[in-house]
């Protein structure tokens, strides 16, 4: 395995932050062994006691919110106000599962065969989590809270560019009272990730795997899990449609459109990316949308007023620029942005494109950065067809003064979540996941509480 150090870089400045030594093969084996050995004692801990520890984690998160938020901002460029809100949301998901999981995981009596029949939800064992950099705390805690509450232990393979965040999460859990080795971070050099992950999934000590990330990574994980006949959950890409019907109120819709696209500098699977607007509104929508986007404050992500910071890495800028340039070459019109910024290699101007077609890169591919594509439609049928003209199916939103009509249109859009007159967002109380190439399985809500459990039938004769 590679011995080259992992160096985290501040994308806002391009300056190195910290250096980490990757684990050797022997190191990884020792961590897996420790986490596997910790699983049965953790599962034997009363569920109410696990809930109490999860509440302590929530308290610890709130107490360290400023420190943790700054770490995320420095490692991946998230505006500090959003980073702080992300940490608070992690505390919320811990409280939610501490409150609800004991009830959800309780034995269920069923009138069936024998003198007594039960349905039990028992932990699977060790769960491997492969997580992305874009929400470096939230992606981990939305997996960890229900998984640990169910009595599983966890291995985290986080993105190398947020290695400091990954280790901070492990330290925070221990500080809050979670026993050593119930949750461990694996520090793996990027060239070794594919082989190491495949070996971990094949390891008999690992029971299941969950991944949030690219479709390419998801395909590799799904193949490895399938070969090992192990449970897997995938949350992959998204190219969410934001459908504006003819009777929508643009005074309400345009500010929501800005929020829907430019959260986290546009680096979210769940961001609206394709704005599908009725032909009677599309010109005015585009003009007002672009004007609002052009007013977004671009700057130092550690400053409170910043709305647009850097992308997490320079290669993400390269790919976004390729998609925009290819679309413009094919006939798209730039209403605002469309250029790299002089702030540094990881910076790109918030962009709105119109006169797009379904085959252009900004429509046909997932754009992961501050770029929005606006396209018109004539009929509801055409809107539905455009919304579904993507391999992805994570979220969708429909905007209309007529809720029933919006529901009728949205009901025919293929997605894991539908929002009517609301911006798509994850919520600890509601299941989250996608269809088509956006993945399978569910996190959050009751479904997430049970995802990594063995639903076991018990019959007493």
N, C-alpha and C positions, 0 to 999 in steps of 0.2 A: 504494500500500500504506500501511497505517496507520503513522504515526510515533509514536504514543503508546507510552510505555515499558511494558515488561513488568515488573511488580512482584511479586516472590514474597512470600508471606505465611506467617508461622508460624501454623499452624492451632490450636496449643495456646493461643496468647495473642492472636491476631488482629493482631499487630504486623507491619509491613513488615520484610522482611529485606534485599532488594537490588533494584536497578533495572537493567534491561537494555535496550539500544537494539535494536529489531528491525532485521533486515536489509532493505535495499531490494531491488527487483527486480534491479538491477544487481549488488548484493552476492550474491544467490542465484545468478545466472548465473555469476559469477566462481568461486564455490565449486564449482558443478557442473562447470565446465570444469576446475578444478584436480584434482578427484577423478577425473574421466574421464581426464585426462592421466597421473595417477599409476597407473592400473590396469594397463597393460601392463608397466611396469617391476616392479610388485609381483608380477604373475603370473609374470614371468620369474625372480623370486627363487626359489632352490631351496626345495623344500617343507621340508627339514630346517632351513633358515635361518629360514623363517617360524615353524616350531615353536619354535625357540630364542627368537625374539622373543615368542611367546605365553607361554612360560614366564617370561620377564622381566616380562610384564604381570602374571602371577599373583603374582610376588614383589613387584611394586610395590603391588598391591592389598593384600596382607597387611601390607606396611610402612605403608600409609596407612589401615589399617582403622578406627582410632578416629576419625580426621579425617573420612573419608568417611561413616561411620555417622552421625556427628553432623550432617553436612550433610543427609542424607536425613531424619533425625528432625526437623530444624528446618524443612525444606521441606514435608514431607507428613505428619508426625506419628507415624511408625512408632516403637513402643517401641525404645529404644536397643539392648537385647540382641538383638532381632530384626534390627535394621539391621546390627549387627556380623556376625551369622550370614549375612545376605544377601551382604555383601561377601566373606566367606570362601567362600561357594558360588560366587561369580563366579570366584574364584581356582581353585576346583576345576574348573569347566567349561573354563577356559583350559588347565589341566594335562591334562585328559582329551583335549581335541582335539589338543594338542601331541603327546601320546603315541599317539593312535589314527589321526588323520587321515592321516599319511604312508602308513600301510598301506592305509587305505580308498581313498585317492585314487590309489594306484599303478596302472599299466597292468595289465589283466587279459588274459592270453593265452587265446584260445578256439580250439578245433579247429573250423574252419568253412571257408568258401570261401577260395581262394587259398592261397599257400604260408604265409601268416601272417595271423592275424586278432587284433585287439586291441579291447578296450573301454577307452576313456579317459574320465576325468571332468575336464572343463575348466571354468574359471570363466566365468560369464555376463557379467560386466563390473561395472557400478556397480549396487549394490542400495540402494534406498531403504527405510529402516526407520521406521515410525511407531509410537511406543512410549508406553505409559501411565505414570501416576505411581505406581501402587500398589506395584510393586517396581522402583524407579527405576534401580537398578543391574542387578539380575538379568535383567529383561526385555531390557536392551540386550546384556549379555554372552552370554546364551544364543543370541542371534542373531549377535552379532559374532564370537565365537570360531570357529565353523565357517565362517562366511561369509568372513572374512579368511584363514583357513587354506586355503580352496579357491582363493585368488588373486583374489577379488573385492575391490573397494574399496567403501566404504559412506558413505551420507549418513544422518544421524540427525535426524529431526523428533520431538523429545520433547515431553511435555506442558509447557505454559508454566509451570505451578506448580512444576516441578522444573528450571527452566532452569539454575540453578547446578549441579545434579547433572550435567546433560547436558554442560556445558562442562568440568566436572571430569573426566569420563570421557575426553573428547578430550585434555585436557592430560596425563592419566595415561598414555594410550597413547603419546603422543609422548615423554614422560619415560622410558618403558620401552624406547624405541628403534624403535617403529613409525614408518616414514617419514612426513614431513609430507604431508597430503592423502590418505593412504590411508583415513582416517576423519575425517569432519568433521561438526560439529553445525550445524544450520540453526536460527537464532533467528527465529521467525516470530510476529508478533502474532496473537492468537487469531482476530480477525475475518477475517484473510487466509488462515487455514489451508485451508479447502475449495478455494479457487481455486488457491492455491500448490501444494497437493498434486496436484490434477488436472493442473496444468501440468507438474509434475515427472514424473508418471507418463507423460504424453504426450511428454516430451522424449526424443529419439532417443538421448541420451547415457546415459539410465537404462534398465537392462536388466530389472529386476525390482523387486517391492515386497513387503514383509512388514508386516503390521499386527497388533498386539495391542491390542484396545480394544472399544468398544461395537459392537453389531450395526448401528446406524445408520452409524457411521463405516466399518465393514467393507463395508456394501452400496455406499457411494460409491466406496471403493477398488476393490472387485471390479468394479464397472461401468466405472470408468476403465481398469483393467488389461485388462479384456475388450475394450474398444473399441480399445485399443492393441495387443492380442494379445501381452500380456506376462505372464510368470510372476508369480503372486501366492500368498502364504501368509497365511492369516487365522487368528488365535486370538481368538475372540470370547467371548461371555458363557458363564456356566455356572450351573446350579442343581442341583448334585450331590445325588443321593440317598444317604442313610446308612441302610442297611436292616439292622434288628436282628431276626433270627429268634428263634423261641421258646426255643431252647436256648442262647442267648447268655448269657455271664456278665457281668452288669451291673457287677460290681466292676472288670472289665477295660474294659468298653465305655464307661461314663460318662466317665471321665477322657479317653479317646480322643475321645469326642464333643465335649468342651469344646475340646480341641486342634484338632479338625477344623474347628470353626466359627469360633473366635475368634482364630486367627492373624491378625496384621496388622489387629487390630480388626475382623475380619470382611470386610476389603476385598480379596478374592481371588476370581478366577473359579473357582479349583479348591477353594475351601472347600466343605465339606458345608453344605447349606442346608436341605434337607428331610429330617427324621428320621422314617423310616417304620418303626414299631416294632410287633411282634406284640401283639395285643390283650391277651394274658395278662401282658405286661410294660409296656404303654404308660403306665399310671398311675404305677407305681413309677419307671420310667425318667424320666418327666417331672418327678416330684418330686425325684429325686436329681440330675438334670441341672440343674434350676433352682437347687437349693441350691448346687451347685458353681459355677455361673455367677455367682450372687450374691456369692460370695467372691472373685471376680477383682479384683485390685487395680487401681483406676482412679486415674490420676494423671499427673503430669508425665512425658512420654515420655522425657525425658533421664535419668530415675532408673532405676537397675538393676532394681528390683523391680516396675516397672509392667508390667501385662499388657494393659490397655485404655487407649489414648490417644485423642486426638481423631480424627474423620474428617478427610479431607484438605481438605474445603471445606464451608462452611455449606449449600450447595445439596444436598449429599449427605445431610445430616441432614434437610433438608426432605422429600426424596423418601422416605427410610426412614420418617420419621414418618407420611407419607401412607399408605404401605403398611401399617404397623402399625395406624393408626387405622381404615383401611378394613376391615381384617380383623377388628378388635374389633367394629366396627359390624355386621359380618356374622355375629358370634357367637363369634369366637375368645376364648379366655381367656388373660390375661396371668399367667404364673406368677412372673415376675420382670422388672423393668425396664419397658419400654414408655413411657418418658418422656425428655424432654430433660434434660440435666444443667446445673447452674448454672455449670459451669466456663467456658462460653463458647458462641459460636454453632456451633462445630463438634463439640460433644460430645453423645453419646447413650448412655444406659444400656444395658449388655448385656441382651438381652431373650430370653425363651423364651415362645413361644405354644403352647398346646395347643387341643384341640377345633377344629382347623382343617379346612377342606374344600378340595378341589382347585381351586375357583374363586376362593378368596380371594387378594388380592394377594400375600401372603407365600408362597403356593404357586405361583400362576400366573405370577408375575414373578420376575426375578432380584432378590434382596435383596443390596445391596452395603454391608454394615455389620454391626454386632453384633446380629443378630437370627436366631433359629432357630425353625423351625416343626415341631411334633411331631404326627404323625398315626398312628392305629392301622390295622392290617389283620388279616384273619382267615386267609387262605390264601396260599400262595406265589404263586398266580396274581394275587391282588389286590395283593400287594406289587410284583410286576413291572409290573402295570398302573399303579400309582401312581408307581413310579419312572420310567416312560416317559411320564408325563402332563406333559410339558414340551417346549417347542421346542428345548431345549438337550441336548447330549450330550457333555460334556467328560470328567468322571470319575464314578465310582460306587464305593461300598464296601459290602460285605456282611459281616455279623458272625454267626458261628455256631460251635458246637462241632464241627460236621460240615463239614469243608472241602469234601468232594465236593458236598454239598447246596448250600453257599454258592456254589460254582463253577457249579452248575447254574442257580441263580437268577440269579447275576450274568451268566452267559453270555447271558441273554435281555434284559438291560438294555442299551439303546443308549448306548454311550459310547466315547470314545477310549481310556480307561484303566479297568481294573477292579482294585480292591484288595480282597483277602479278609483279614479280621481285621487290617487295617492302614489307616492314615490316608492318603488320597490325597495325593501329593506328586510334584513333578517331580524327576528324577534325570538328571544329564548322560549316564549310560550307557543310558538308555531313551528311546525316541521319545515325544514329547509332542504332543498335538493332539486335536481333537474331531471329532464328526460332527454332523449336523443343523445347527442354527443356531449351534453352537459353532465352526464354521469348517472349514477344510480345509488339507491340507499337514501336515508334521511338522517339529518342531524336536527337537534333542537326539538322542543315540544315533547310530548309523550313518546312519539316515535323514536326520537333520539335517545330517550332514557332506556329504551329496550333494544336498540340496534345491536349492541355488543353483549347480548345475553342469550343464553340457551333457554328457550321457552320449553319447559320440561313438563311432561304429563306424569302425574303421580296418581296411581289407583291403589286403594287399600281395600282388599277383599273382605 
